[in-house]
């Protein structure tokens, strides 16, 4: 029986929400293996001068634990 764990990662990007989500996965992959999915819990953006200057996500990353 496989055990699945979930960690929460906050990440950002200057490009897009997609890029912020990928950055969350990249950061999680530095310390865990076997990532299976990512659930974007929240999205936010910072605005300056009526323009979005950065995108952020709060993501839940799921991975299996090797037995």
C-alpha positions, 0 to 999 in steps of 0.5 A, a space after each residue: 500500500 502506497 502512502 501519499 503525503 501532501 505539503 503546502 508550498 507558496 511560490 511566485 513568478 513575474 511571468 504568469 500563474 502557470 509559471 508560479 505553479 511550476 516554480 512551486 513544483 520545482 521547489 518541492 522537487 528539491 526535497 521530495 521525490 515521486 511528485 504526483 500532483 499539484 493542487 492550486 489552493 489560492 492565487 494572487 497577484 501584486 499590482 503597481 500602476 494598474 499593472 500586474 507585476 507578480 503572480 503568486 500561488 499557494 499550492 498543495 503538492 502530493 507525492 508518494 512515500 517509498 516503502 
